Amino acid sequence: MSEEIRLTAWVRGRVQGVGFRWWTRATALETGGLSGYASNLDDGRVQVVAEGPRDRCEQLLDWLRDGDTPGHVTGVTEIWGAPRGGYQGFHIR
């Protein structure tokens, strides 16, 4: 069983106004076992917070970097940490 982890990722590129948050939510739900959110930031990036099994968070991160995403991703920066809890499902903010 994979350890529970928190992934926070900041996605750069043309990722606002193109359905990227919706796609991220659908991908997280398809992956299963993840909770968290995707949110637009004022600087044009999208912040993704996902908590769940490490292997599923890594799968989501791979999709953020290399998947057939809406818009155009030019880079992803991530940090890993201990889960904080408090999320019910995966949401768009």
Biopython code that builds the backbone (N, CA, C, O; Angstrom):
import numpy as np
from Bio.PDB.StructureBuilder import StructureBuilder

atoms = [
    (1, "MET", "N", (0.855, -1.190, 0.000)),
    (1, "MET", "CA", (0.000, 0.000, 0.000)),
    (1, "MET", "C", (0.893, 1.243, 0.000)),
    (1, "MET", "O", (1.887, 1.302, 0.723)),
    (2, "SER", "N", (0.542, 2.193, -0.784)),
    (2, "SER", "CA", (1.311, 3.423, -0.924)),
    (2, "SER", "C", (1.021, 4.364, 0.247)),
    (2, "SER", "O", (-0.112, 4.444, 0.721)),
    (3, "GLU", "N", (2.054, 5.076, 0.709)),
    (3, "GLU", "CA", (1.863, 6.021, 1.806)),
    (3, "GLU", "C", (0.987, 7.193, 1.370)),
    (3, "GLU", "O", (0.960, 7.557, 0.194)),
    (4, "GLU", "N", (0.278, 7.774, 2.321)),
    (4, "GLU", "CA", (-0.541, 8.962, 2.064)),
    (4, "GLU", "C", (0.370, 10.183, 2.032)),
    (4, "GLU", "O", (1.266, 10.325, 2.863)),
    (5, "ILE", "N", (0.129, 11.060, 1.065)),
    (5, "ILE", "CA", (1.011, 12.206, 0.836)),
    (5, "ILE", "C", (0.188, 13.395, 0.358)),
    (5, "ILE", "O", (-0.963, 13.247, -0.052)),
    (6, "ARG", "N", (0.793, 14.573, 0.418)),
    (6, "ARG", "CA", (0.175, 15.788, -0.131)),
    (6, "ARG", "C", (1.074, 16.316, -1.234)),
    (6, "ARG", "O", (2.267, 16.537, -1.030)),
    (7, "LEU", "N", (0.488, 16.516, -2.398)),
    (7, "LEU", "CA", (1.176, 17.116, -3.534)),
    (7, "LEU", "C", (0.611, 18.515, -3.742)),
    (7, "LEU", "O", (-0.604, 18.693, -3.839)),
    (8, "THR", "N", (1.490, 19.500, -3.810)),
    (8, "THR", "CA", (1.093, 20.841, -4.228)),
    (8, "THR", "C", (1.898, 21.148, -5.480)),
    (8, "THR", "O", (3.129, 21.126, -5.468)),
    (9, "ALA", "N", (1.170, 21.438, -6.576)),
    (9, "ALA", "CA", (1.825, 21.697, -7.860)),
    (9, "ALA", "C", (1.348, 23.032, -8.410)),
    (9, "ALA", "O", (0.171, 23.377, -8.308)),
    (10, "TRP", "N", (2.280, 23.779, -8.994)),
    (10, "TRP", "CA", (1.965, 25.037, -9.667)),
    (10, "TRP", "C", (2.250, 24.820, -11.144)),
    (10, "TRP", "O", (3.377, 24.523, -11.541)),
    (11, "VAL", "N", (1.199, 24.975, -11.953)),
    (11, "VAL", "CA", (1.287, 24.688, -13.387)),
    (11, "VAL", "C", (1.347, 26.007, -14.151)),
    (11, "VAL", "O", (0.475, 26.864, -14.004)),
    (12, "ARG", "N", (2.396, 26.159, -14.976)),
    (12, "ARG", "CA", (2.601, 27.367, -15.776)),
    (12, "ARG", "C", (2.243, 27.108, -17.227)),
    (12, "ARG", "O", (2.275, 25.969, -17.693)),
    (13, "GLY", "N", (1.906, 28.163, -17.929)),
    (13, "GLY", "CA", (1.599, 28.082, -19.348)),
    (13, "GLY", "C", (0.251, 28.724, -19.624)),
    (13, "GLY", "O", (-0.222, 29.564, -18.859)),
    (14, "ARG", "N", (-0.363, 28.315, -20.730)),
    (14, "ARG", "CA", (-1.711, 28.803, -21.035)),
    (14, "ARG", "C", (-2.684, 27.805, -20.424)),
    (14, "ARG", "O", (-3.153, 26.880, -21.087)),
    (15, "VAL", "N", (-2.977, 28.017, -19.137)),
    (15, "VAL", "CA", (-3.758, 27.039, -18.379)),
    (15, "VAL", "C", (-4.997, 27.649, -17.719)),
    (15, "VAL", "O", (-5.701, 26.966, -16.975)),
    (16, "GLN", "N", (-5.265, 28.921, -17.985)),
    (16, "GLN", "CA", (-6.486, 29.537, -17.467)),
    (16, "GLN", "C", (-7.414, 29.863, -18.628)),
    (16, "GLN", "O", (-6.975, 30.307, -19.688)),
    (17, "GLY", "N", (-8.701, 29.635, -18.409)),
    (17, "GLY", "CA", (-9.692, 29.938, -19.423)),
    (17, "GLY", "C", (-9.762, 28.909, -20.543)),
    (17, "GLY", "O", (-10.330, 29.183, -21.600)),
    (18, "VAL", "N", (-9.188, 27.726, -20.324)),
    (18, "VAL", "CA", (-9.158, 26.690, -21.355)),
    (18, "VAL", "C", (-9.718, 25.352, -20.864)),
    (18, "VAL", "O", (-9.624, 24.349, -21.573)),
    (19, "GLY", "N", (-10.303, 25.324, -19.651)),
    (19, "GLY", "CA", (-10.840, 24.084, -19.101)),
    (19, "GLY", "C", (-9.830, 23.251, -18.340)),
    (19, "GLY", "O", (-10.083, 22.084, -18.037)),
    (20, "PHE", "N", (-8.672, 23.849, -18.025)),
    (20, "PHE", "CA", (-7.606, 23.086, -17.365)),
    (20, "PHE", "C", (-8.006, 22.607, -15.974)),
    (20, "PHE", "O", (-7.720, 21.463, -15.622)),
    (21, "ARG", "N", (-8.656, 23.444, -15.180)),
    (21, "ARG", "CA", (-9.066, 23.023, -13.832)),
    (21, "ARG", "C", (-10.090, 21.894, -13.908)),
    (21, "ARG", "O", (-10.024, 20.937, -13.137)),
    (22, "TRP", "N", (-11.038, 22.009, -14.839)),
    (22, "TRP", "CA", (-12.034, 20.960, -15.009)),
    (22, "TRP", "C", (-11.348, 19.652, -15.390)),
    (22, "TRP", "O", (-11.667, 18.599, -14.838)),
    (23, "TRP", "N", (-10.408, 19.715, -16.331)),
    (23, "TRP", "CA", (-9.669, 18.538, -16.760)),
    (23, "TRP", "C", (-8.896, 17.929, -15.579)),
    (23, "TRP", "O", (-8.873, 16.710, -15.408)),
    (24, "THR", "N", (-8.268, 18.785, -14.771)),
    (24, "THR", "CA", (-7.503, 18.305, -13.625)),
    (24, "THR", "C", (-8.413, 17.580, -12.642)),
    (24, "THR", "O", (-8.061, 16.518, -12.129)),
    (25, "ARG", "N", (-9.590, 18.160, -12.378)),
    (25, "ARG", "CA", (-10.547, 17.512, -11.475)),
    (25, "ARG", "C", (-10.966, 16.153, -12.028)),
    (25, "ARG", "O", (-10.966, 15.161, -11.299)),
    (26, "ALA", "N", (-11.322, 16.099, -13.306)),
    (26, "ALA", "CA", (-11.745, 14.840, -13.927)),
    (26, "ALA", "C", (-10.627, 13.801, -13.870)),
    (26, "ALA", "O", (-10.882, 12.624, -13.614)),
    (27, "THR", "N", (-9.393, 14.234, -14.109)),
    (27, "THR", "CA", (-8.245, 13.325, -14.074)),
    (27, "THR", "C", (-8.004, 12.809, -12.660)),
    (27, "THR", "O", (-7.722, 11.625, -12.472)),
    (28, "ALA", "N", (-8.112, 13.690, -11.662)),
    (28, "ALA", "CA", (-7.938, 13.273, -10.262)),
    (28, "ALA", "C", (-9.014, 12.276, -9.863)),
    (28, "ALA", "O", (-8.724, 11.291, -9.184)),
    (29, "LEU", "N", (-10.248, 12.518, -10.274)),
    (29, "LEU", "CA", (-11.339, 11.596, -9.948)),
    (29, "LEU", "C", (-11.153, 10.267, -10.671)),
    (29, "LEU", "O", (-11.424, 9.210, -10.102)),
    (30, "GLU", "N", (-10.697, 10.312, -11.910)),
    (30, "GLU", "CA", (-10.439, 9.088, -12.669)),
    (30, "GLU", "C", (-9.325, 8.271, -12.019)),
    (30, "GLU", "O", (-9.390, 7.043, -11.981)),
    (31, "THR", "N", (-8.314, 8.952, -11.515)),
    (31, "THR", "CA", (-7.206, 8.278, -10.844)),
    (31, "THR", "C", (-7.702, 7.540, -9.610)),
    (31, "THR", "O", (-7.251, 6.433, -9.314)),
    (32, "GLY", "N", (-8.636, 8.163, -8.890)),
    (32, "GLY", "CA", (-9.229, 7.552, -7.700)),
    (32, "GLY", "C", (-8.370, 7.742, -6.468)),
    (32, "GLY", "O", (-7.142, 7.767, -6.549)),
    (33, "GLY", "N", (-9.025, 7.875, -5.327)),
    (33, "GLY", "CA", (-8.328, 7.972, -4.054)),
    (33, "GLY", "C", (-7.711, 9.315, -3.745)),
    (33, "GLY", "O", (-6.989, 9.447, -2.757)),
    (34, "LEU", "N", (-7.980, 10.326, -4.573)),
    (34, "LEU", "CA", (-7.396, 11.646, -4.360)),
    (34, "LEU", "C", (-8.458, 12.640, -3.921)),
    (34, "LEU", "O", (-9.602, 12.593, -4.372)),
    (35, "SER", "N", (-8.059, 13.533, -3.040)),
    (35, "SER", "CA", (-8.913, 14.651, -2.656)),
    (35, "SER", "C", (-8.078, 15.916, -2.757)),
    (35, "SER", "O", (-6.849, 15.867, -2.712)),
    (36, "GLY", "N", (-8.765, 17.061, -2.895)),
    (36, "GLY", "CA", (-8.049, 18.323, -2.999)),
    (36, "GLY", "C", (-8.768, 19.290, -3.903)),
    (36, "GLY", "O", (-9.998, 19.313, -3.954)),
    (37, "TYR", "N", (-7.986, 20.103, -4.629)),
    (37, "TYR", "CA", (-8.596, 21.126, -5.485)),
    (37, "TYR", "C", (-7.623, 21.621, -6.543)),
    (37, "TYR", "O", (-6.416, 21.394, -6.464)),
    (38, "ALA", "N", (-8.186, 22.308, -7.542)),
    (38, "ALA", "CA", (-7.426, 23.044, -8.550)),
    (38, "ALA", "C", (-7.950, 24.473, -8.536)),
    (38, "ALA", "O", (-9.161, 24.693, -8.545)),
    (39, "SER", "N", (-7.039, 25.449, -8.513)),
    (39, "SER", "CA", (-7.430, 26.847, -8.352)),
    (39, "SER", "C", (-6.590, 27.743, -9.258)),
    (39, "SER", "O", (-5.380, 27.553, -9.385)),
    (40, "ASN", "N", (-7.249, 28.728, -9.892)),
    (40, "ASN", "CA", (-6.518, 29.731, -10.662)),
    (40, "ASN", "C", (-5.802, 30.681, -9.708)),
    (40, "ASN", "O", (-6.341, 31.041, -8.662)),
    (41, "LEU", "N", (-4.594, 31.084, -10.069)),
    (41, "LEU", "CA", (-3.844, 32.085, -9.321)),
    (41, "LEU", "C", (-3.824, 33.381, -10.127)),
    (41, "LEU", "O", (-3.969, 33.365, -11.349)),
    (42, "ASP", "N", (-3.645, 34.493, -9.436)),
    (42, "ASP", "CA", (-3.661, 35.803, -10.083)),
    (42, "ASP", "C", (-2.559, 35.975, -11.122)),
    (42, "ASP", "O", (-2.694, 36.795, -12.030)),
    (43, "ASP", "N", (-1.476, 35.220, -11.007)),
    (43, "ASP", "CA", (-0.354, 35.371, -11.943)),
    (43, "ASP", "C", (-0.478, 34.497, -13.197)),
    (43, "ASP", "O", (0.456, 34.431, -13.996)),
    (44, "GLY", "N", (-1.622, 33.826, -13.376)),
    (44, "GLY", "CA", (-1.854, 33.019, -14.568)),
    (44, "GLY", "C", (-1.583, 31.538, -14.399)),
    (44, "GLY", "O", (-1.892, 30.748, -15.290)),
    (45, "ARG", "N", (-1.011, 31.149, -13.270)),
    (45, "ARG", "CA", (-0.768, 29.730, -13.017)),
    (45, "ARG", "C", (-2.031, 29.079, -12.439)),
    (45, "ARG", "O", (-2.972, 29.760, -12.031)),
    (46, "VAL", "N", (-2.024, 27.744, -12.419)),
    (46, "VAL", "CA", (-3.040, 26.973, -11.710)),
    (46, "VAL", "C", (-2.335, 26.216, -10.597)),
    (46, "VAL", "O", (-1.319, 25.559, -10.824)),
    (47, "GLN", "N", (-2.882, 26.314, -9.392)),
    (47, "GLN", "CA", (-2.363, 25.564, -8.255)),
    (47, "GLN", "C", (-3.217, 24.314, -8.088)),
    (47, "GLN", "O", (-4.446, 24.384, -8.083)),
    (48, "VAL", "N", (-2.551, 23.170, -7.952)),
    (48, "VAL", "CA", (-3.230, 21.896, -7.744)),
    (48, "VAL", "C", (-2.750, 21.328, -6.415)),
    (48, "VAL", "O", (-1.549, 21.166, -6.197)),
    (49, "VAL", "N", (-3.689, 21.031, -5.537)),
    (49, "VAL", "CA", (-3.385, 20.368, -4.271)),
    (49, "VAL", "C", (-4.104, 19.031, -4.294)),
    (49, "VAL", "O", (-5.321, 18.976, -4.466)),
    (50, "ALA", "N", (-3.346, 17.950, -4.120)),
    (50, "ALA", "CA", (-3.928, 16.611, -4.119)),
    (50, "ALA", "C", (-3.370, 15.829, -2.942)),
    (50, "ALA", "O", (-2.166, 15.838, -2.688)),
    (51, "GLU", "N", (-4.255, 15.159, -2.233)),
    (51, "GLU", "CA", (-3.852, 14.289, -1.134)),
    (51, "GLU", "C", (-4.367, 12.893, -1.400)),
    (51, "GLU", "O", (-5.485, 12.702, -1.878)),
    (52, "GLY", "N", (-3.533, 11.923, -1.083)),
    (52, "GLY", "CA", (-3.910, 10.524, -1.268)),
    (52, "GLY", "C", (-2.666, 9.665, -1.356)),
    (52, "GLY", "O", (-1.582, 10.096, -0.964)),
    (53, "PRO", "N", (-2.814, 8.450, -1.870)),
    (53, "PRO", "CA", (-1.655, 7.560, -2.007)),
    (53, "PRO", "C", (-0.582, 8.174, -2.910)),
    (53, "PRO", "O", (-0.884, 8.777, -3.940)),
    (54, "ARG", "N", (0.672, 8.006, -2.500)),
    (54, "ARG", "CA", (1.781, 8.607, -3.245)),
    (54, "ARG", "C", (1.767, 8.209, -4.715)),
    (54, "ARG", "O", (1.978, 9.060, -5.578)),
    (55, "ASP", "N", (1.523, 6.937, -5.021)),
    (55, "ASP", "CA", (1.576, 6.514, -6.420)),
    (55, "ASP", "C", (0.500, 7.201, -7.258)),
    (55, "ASP", "O", (0.721, 7.463, -8.440)),
    (56, "ARG", "N", (-0.643, 7.493, -6.678)),
    (56, "ARG", "CA", (-1.701, 8.176, -7.422)),
    (56, "ARG", "C", (-1.404, 9.668, -7.571)),
    (56, "ARG", "O", (-1.729, 10.266, -8.596)),
    (57, "CYS", "N", (-0.793, 10.263, -6.561)),
    (57, "CYS", "CA", (-0.365, 11.662, -6.686)),
    (57, "CYS", "C", (0.715, 11.789, -7.753)),
    (57, "CYS", "O", (0.716, 12.746, -8.527)),
    (58, "GLU", "N", (1.638, 10.819, -7.797)),
    (58, "GLU", "CA", (2.682, 10.829, -8.827)),
    (58, "GLU", "C", (2.072, 10.666, -10.215)),
    (58, "GLU", "O", (2.540, 11.282, -11.173)),
    (59, "GLN", "N", (1.034, 9.844, -10.332)),
    (59, "GLN", "CA", (0.355, 9.665, -11.615)),
    (59, "GLN", "C", (-0.299, 10.974, -12.058)),
    (59, "GLN", "O", (-0.208, 11.349, -13.226)),
    (60, "LEU", "N", (-0.958, 11.668, -11.129)),
    (60, "LEU", "CA", (-1.563, 12.959, -11.456)),
    (60, "LEU", "C", (-0.487, 13.954, -11.894)),
    (60, "LEU", "O", (-0.674, 14.676, -12.874)),
    (61, "LEU", "N", (0.632, 13.996, -11.178)),
    (61, "LEU", "CA", (1.724, 14.902, -11.539)),
    (61, "LEU", "C", (2.252, 14.591, -12.939)),
    (61, "LEU", "O", (2.519, 15.510, -13.714)),
    (62, "ASP", "N", (2.407, 13.310, -13.271)),
    (62, "ASP", "CA", (2.845, 12.929, -14.618)),
    (62, "ASP", "C", (1.866, 13.437, -15.667)),
    (62, "ASP", "O", (2.282, 13.935, -16.712)),
    (63, "TRP", "N", (0.561, 13.316, -15.398)),
    (63, "TRP", "CA", (-0.448, 13.793, -16.343)),
    (63, "TRP", "C", (-0.411, 15.305, -16.472)),
    (63, "TRP", "O", (-0.598, 15.839, -17.566)),
    (64, "LEU", "N", (-0.170, 16.009, -15.356)),
    (64, "LEU", "CA", (-0.065, 17.473, -15.426)),
    (64, "LEU", "C", (1.091, 17.879, -16.320)),
    (64, "LEU", "O", (0.989, 18.853, -17.065)),
    (65, "ARG", "N", (2.184, 17.144, -16.252)),
    (65, "ARG", "CA", (3.390, 17.477, -17.020)),
    (65, "ARG", "C", (3.304, 17.031, -18.476)),
    (65, "ARG", "O", (3.701, 17.766, -19.380)),
    (66, "ASP", "N", (2.793, 15.844, -18.694)),
    (66, "ASP", "CA", (2.921, 15.221, -20.007)),
    (66, "ASP", "C", (1.610, 14.795, -20.640)),
    (66, "ASP", "O", (1.606, 14.272, -21.755)),
    (67, "GLY", "N", (0.489, 15.009, -19.945)),
    (67, "GLY", "CA", (-0.785, 14.551, -20.473)),
    (67, "GLY", "C", (-1.313, 15.441, -21.578)),
    (67, "GLY", "O", (-0.758, 16.503, -21.862)),
    (68, "ASP", "N", (-2.384, 14.995, -22.192)),
    (68, "ASP", "CA", (-3.058, 15.756, -23.241)),
    (68, "ASP", "C", (-3.995, 16.756, -22.571)),
    (68, "ASP", "O", (-5.215, 16.593, -22.592)),
    (69, "THR", "N", (-3.410, 17.785, -21.980)),
    (69, "THR", "CA", (-4.159, 18.767, -21.199)),
    (69, "THR", "C", (-4.751, 19.836, -22.099)),
    (69, "THR", "O", (-4.246, 20.080, -23.194)),
    (70, "PRO", "N", (-5.823, 20.478, -21.640)),
    (70, "PRO", "CA", (-6.298, 21.671, -22.344)),
    (70, "PRO", "C", (-5.245, 22.779, -22.230)),
    (70, "PRO", "O", (-4.487, 22.817, -21.262)),
    (71, "GLY", "N", (-5.201, 23.659, -23.199)),
    (71, "GLY", "CA", (-4.229, 24.749, -23.163)),
    (71, "GLY", "C", (-2.846, 24.232, -23.488)),
    (71, "GLY", "O", (-2.678, 23.345, -24.324)),
    (72, "HIS", "N", (-1.852, 24.802, -22.813)),
    (72, "HIS", "CA", (-0.461, 24.424, -23.069)),
    (72, "HIS", "C", (0.338, 24.589, -21.782)),
    (72, "HIS", "O", (0.465, 25.701, -21.267)),
    (73, "VAL", "N", (0.869, 23.503, -21.267)),
    (73, "VAL", "CA", (1.687, 23.523, -20.048)),
    (73, "VAL", "C", (3.141, 23.743, -20.443)),
    (73, "VAL", "O", (3.694, 23.004, -21.258)),
    (74, "THR", "N", (3.761, 24.782, -19.847)),
    (74, "THR", "CA", (5.182, 25.024, -20.107)),
    (74, "THR", "C", (6.065, 24.567, -18.950)),
    (74, "THR", "O", (7.279, 24.443, -19.110)),
    (75, "GLY", "N", (5.469, 24.318, -17.792)),
    (75, "GLY", "CA", (6.249, 23.842, -16.659)),
    (75, "GLY", "C", (5.387, 23.573, -15.449)),
    (75, "GLY", "O", (4.303, 24.135, -15.293)),
    (76, "VAL", "N", (5.893, 22.695, -14.592)),
    (76, "VAL", "CA", (5.209, 22.363, -13.341)),
    (76, "VAL", "C", (6.255, 22.332, -12.240)),
    (76, "VAL", "O", (7.293, 21.683, -12.374)),
    (77, "THR", "N", (5.979, 23.029, -11.161)),
    (77, "THR", "CA", (6.819, 22.988, -9.973)),
    (77, "THR", "C", (6.001, 22.329, -8.873)),
    (77, "THR", "O", (4.830, 22.660, -8.690)),
    (78, "GLU", "N", (6.604, 21.403, -8.140)),
    (78, "GLU", "CA", (5.847, 20.714, -7.099)),
    (78, "GLU", "C", (6.615, 20.643, -5.789)),
    (78, "GLU", "O", (7.844, 20.705, -5.760)),
    (79, "ILE", "N", (5.866, 20.512, -4.720)),
    (79, "ILE", "CA", (6.422, 20.190, -3.409)),
    (79, "ILE", "C", (5.583, 19.051, -2.827)),
    (79, "ILE", "O", (4.406, 18.893, -3.150)),
    (80, "TRP", "N", (6.214, 18.277, -1.974)),
    (80, "TRP", "CA", (5.566, 17.134, -1.336)),
    (80, "TRP", "C", (5.554, 17.376, 0.167)),
    (80, "TRP", "O", (6.477, 17.980, 0.713)),
    (81, "GLY", "N", (4.516, 16.906, 0.826)),
    (81, "GLY", "CA", (4.436, 17.069, 2.270)),
    (81, "GLY", "C", (3.470, 16.076, 2.877)),
    (81, "GLY", "O", (2.918, 15.207, 2.202)),
    (82, "ALA", "N", (3.288, 16.236, 4.172)),
    (82, "ALA", "CA", (2.343, 15.385, 4.897)),
    (82, "ALA", "C", (0.917, 15.849, 4.603)),
    (82, "ALA", "O", (0.667, 17.051, 4.510)),
    (83, "PRO", "N", (-0.015, 14.913, 4.457)),
    (83, "PRO", "CA", (-1.401, 15.312, 4.211)),
    (83, "PRO", "C", (-1.954, 16.089, 5.398)),
    (83, "PRO", "O", (-1.626, 15.800, 6.548)),
    (84, "ARG", "N", (-2.795, 17.076, 5.110)),
    (84, "ARG", "CA", (-3.421, 17.893, 6.153)),
    (84, "ARG", "C", (-4.873, 17.512, 6.372)),
    (84, "ARG", "O", (-5.454, 17.812, 7.415)),
    (85, "GLY", "N", (-5.459, 16.845, 5.375)),
    (85, "GLY", "CA", (-6.856, 16.420, 5.483)),
    (85, "GLY", "C", (-7.808, 17.593, 5.310)),
    (85, "GLY", "O", (-7.395, 18.710, 4.998)),
    (86, "GLY", "N", (-9.083, 17.319, 5.516)),
    (86, "GLY", "CA", (-10.083, 18.364, 5.442)),
    (86, "GLY", "C", (-10.741, 18.522, 4.091)),
    (86, "GLY", "O", (-11.607, 19.382, 3.931)),
    (87, "TYR", "N", (-10.355, 17.710, 3.103)),
    (87, "TYR", "CA", (-10.956, 17.796, 1.779)),
    (87, "TYR", "C", (-11.937, 16.643, 1.598)),
    (87, "TYR", "O", (-11.651, 15.501, 1.958)),
    (88, "GLN", "N", (-13.086, 16.961, 1.041)),
    (88, "GLN", "CA", (-14.070, 15.959, 0.677)),
    (88, "GLN", "C", (-14.157, 15.938, -0.834)),
    (88, "GLN", "O", (-14.806, 16.807, -1.416)),
    (89, "GLY", "N", (-13.533, 14.985, -1.485)),
    (89, "GLY", "CA", (-13.542, 14.931, -2.932)),
    (89, "GLY", "C", (-12.516, 15.877, -3.533)),
    (89, "GLY", "O", (-11.639, 16.394, -2.841)),
    (90, "PHE", "N", (-12.645, 16.092, -4.832)),
    (90, "PHE", "CA", (-11.721, 16.961, -5.550)),
    (90, "PHE", "C", (-12.531, 18.062, -6.216)),
    (90, "PHE", "O", (-13.471, 17.780, -6.958)),
    (91, "HIS", "N", (-12.171, 19.321, -5.954)),
    (91, "HIS", "CA", (-12.997, 20.446, -6.360)),
    (91, "HIS", "C", (-12.240, 21.459, -7.194)),
    (91, "HIS", "O", (-11.010, 21.471, -7.226)),
    (92, "ILE", "N", (-12.995, 22.306, -7.867)),
    (92, "ILE", "CA", (-12.466, 23.453, -8.585)),
    (92, "ILE", "C", (-12.739, 24.677, -7.729)),
    (92, "ILE", "O", (-13.855, 24.874, -7.249)),
    (93, "ARG", "N", (-11.730, 25.484, -7.545)),
    (93, "ARG", "CA", (-11.890, 26.726, -6.782)),
    (93, "ARG", "C", (-11.682, 27.908, -7.694)),
    (93, "ARG", "O", (-11.773, 29.053, -7.251)),
]
sb = StructureBuilder()
sb.init_structure("model")
sb.init_model(0)
sb.init_chain("A")
sb.init_seg("    ")
for serial, (resi, resn, name, xyz) in enumerate(atoms, 1):
    if name == "N":
        sb.init_residue(resn, " ", resi, " ")
    sb.init_atom(name, np.array(xyz, "f"), 0.0, 1.0, " ", f" {name:<3s}", serial, name[0])
structure = sb.get_structure()
